[in-house]
Amino acid sequence: MSLSDWERRALAELEQELRREDPPFAHRIDELNAAPCGQGPQRFACQVSPYEVVCVFLTVVVLTGLCVLVILTAGQRQAPPPSQVVRAPSTATGPPAAPPSVPPG
């Protein structure tokens, strides 16, 4: 779909006004337009350094490890502390005595 005559004139006027008001910016735009660019979607691709790839990979590994650790430890319950029953010290040195018998009735 091509532009209408009115749209072409409006864009041309905007370009002329830009060149008058901000020549350095217009020069940079001209340089960008003149620079050779690749064909296809790769010309818009962001360049990522190997260092950035390694950092992202390590971050994902560490966060995955933390998530697994939290999930595995969340299911384990800690044993309650042993109750501290106070027992009277035994003075008998022999075998423990039989419990007293309760008479029926």
N, C-alpha and C positions, 0 to 999 in steps of 0.2 A: 504494500500500500504506500503510495507516494504522498508527499506533502502537497498541499494546495499552494497556489501562488501567494495567498495571504500569509500562510505559515512560513514560507520561504523568505518573504520580505521581512516578517517580524524577526526571524532568526538572524538574518543578515544585519538588521538594525541593532539587535542586541550585541552581535559580535563587533560591529564597528564601535559601539559605545564602550564596550569592554576594552578594546584596544586603545581608545583615547584615555580612559580613566585609569587603567592599570596595565601599562606596557610590560612590566616584568612578569606579571601573571600570564599575560597573553603570550609572551615569549616562551614561558615554561610549557604552556599548552601546545604551542607549535612544536617544541622539541619532543613532547610525548607523542604527538600525532606523527612526527617524522620517524620516530624510533621503530625499528623493525619489530614486529610482534609475531608470535607463533599463530598458527591457525587452530581452530577448535577451542574447546573449553579450557585447555591447559594454559592459555594465555592469561586467564584470570586466576589461576591457581596461586595459592600462597606458598612461598618457599619456606620449608621447615628444615632447620639444621639437624644433623644427627644427634647433637647434644640435647636438643629439645625433645626428640623422640625418646631418648634414653630416660630423661627426667620424667616424662609422662608415663612411660612403662614402669619405672620404679615406683612412682606414686600409686599407680593402679595396683601393683603387687602388694605394697605396704597396706593400702586401704582394704584390699581383699583379705589379707592376713588378719587385720584387726577385726573385720566383720566375722570371719570364721572363729576367731578366738572368743569374741563376745557371744556368738551363738552357742559354741561348745560349753562355755563356762556358765551360761545362763541356765542351763538345764540341771546343773549339778547343785545340790543343796548342801550346805555345810551342816555337819552334825552339830546338834545343840551342845552347849558346854555341859559336862557331866554335873549332875546335881550334887551338891555338897551336903551329904547327909552326915550329921555329927553323930558319931557313935561313941558310946561310953567305953573307955578303955577296959579291956578285960583283965581281970587280976588272976584268973585261973590259968594254970600252966598246963593242965591236962586237956583231954579231949573235950569238945563242947558238950554241954549238958543237953539232955533231951528236953523238948518243950514241955511245959506243964500240961498235964492232961486235964481236960474239962469234964466234970461229971455230967452224965446225961440228965437232962431234965429240967 
